[in-house]
Amino acid sequence: MARPADPARPDIYARITNQIIDQLEAGVRPWTQPWTGGNPVTRPLRHDGTPYSGINVLLLWSEAFSRGFASPTWMTFRQALALGAHVRKGEKGSTVVYANQIARTETGDAGEEVEQRIPFLKAYTVFNIEQIDDLPETYRPTLPEPVNPHERLEAVERFFAGLSADIRHGGSVAYYVPASDHVQMPPFETFHDAGAYYATLGHECVHWTGHGSRLARDFSRSTQAYAREELVAELGAAFLCADLRLELEPREDHAAYLGHWLEVLRADKRFLFSAAAHAQRAVAWMHEAHP
């Protein structure tokens, strides 16, 4: 017999989505300003330096932004103890989630055994290293070398060239055209700095990954299909920029999407998780596309 849901247990999907909704309503996109204090641009990192992925990136960027943490590194209470450190008394942790499936064998209508795979989500608590004392010196950040913000970046240029995408330049608007499967970009020189150019190119290339010959991402059967795809591209650009060590600033031409994103998230408390997963797959596909 199935166990009834505990009505007192908070819906983790709703709680996390509402947290992001509150920030969007305040005009803040937490994925565009997750770094402060001169630290290198990066995804949130586990205690061993492994980057977080998917929804956990948004959760920890959101926490870092709202609470003013400059460090990207997080760990559990026990992980801090194992390093000979300790979380300061009174510090409040931050929520991250672990997603997986459990397999259960049931008997079907005809008496046959049917294996059911049931997804589940488990929340646990981590602390930013700025909340932890007595950590080893290796956890102190190393500041990046300054770069000229107006020059093309060789490594980033190689990354996009390695995608073998049809990227064309001209005009004053950036967009992706599914019918011809090409990305259209304004000339590099028209952007106020190199970071803005690469962030915009990353956004359009996330759209490009959704083509039927690649990830075949399709929201056409959903309400607000365009807004859903734009949120995936927005998050994917944020993840990709962090991987490429590029700052991501809010695009003014995307301000109009905020209202549509809010409508989607209010109506579907699980879509933020889905959008983050789609964005993660898109960026992973781009990384794996290189020889």
Phi, psi and omega in degrees: 000135181292141179280130181295148180292144178279112184294341181276345182282124183293144177285111185294327177298313181294319183297314181290317179298318179297326177298316179289322177302317180301320180288320178296321179296333177275003179083014182252127171256100190298340180280352181264345180223057183270010183228140180216169170073017176079008178286158178300144175291131182197166167289164169300145184241144171285174184300334181264009179090358178287131180289144170287165179223167174057223186298331181294332175298313180296317181301313185281328171297318179300315179296315181299318181293312185288334184252000173077024178282132178267333183281143178272357190262137182227153176204163178279169178302315182291324178296323176296316179299320181295338179267004182080015181250179178207144176288133181297144181300134178090354180287140179263130180279175180239149184271133166232167185232155176237123181250137178200188178228149171244145180260134179224132179264126180235164179266125181282180183298330182265011178087000181277158177275130181236127179270123177256133175252118188248115179288148175217160181230127181240132180262144171216172190248136175231163180234142174288148183294345174288351176261005189237135178257156173068028175285153176301156182299336182297345180272359174285136184290148173255119184289140181286158174291138179294146178233156176284117185291351184255358180261148175296145181258119189300315182295321181289321176301318180295322181299309182291324177296326181291345178287338184058032176280153176276096182251117182248151182239142180148155180080191185236011183230140176261134179196166175244137181248104182299322185299318179260357178054049177227154176259130178252128182231142168296159180301149180308319187292344182275351179273151185287340170200172183297322181301320180294322178296310184292325178295318178294317178297320178298318179300313181291328179287334172295316173305317182301325180294340182281355180303151182302334180277354180242261183267351177051050179280128187215115177253015188299336179271001181257157172289153179052047184302317182296316180296323179296314180295322179294324177293320176300314181294323179297313180291319179299319178297322178295315179297315183294317179299320177297319179295326182267006178062042180245136175289145180238117178257153179300133175278126182298328182285355177259000181300327181293340181285339186307313181299320180291320177298319179297320178299315181296313184291326178292325183278333185225098185289351180257353187291329178302319178295317179296316180298318179296322179293318177298317180297319179298316179296321180297314182291320177299320179299317180295319178296320183282346182287345181281148176300000000 
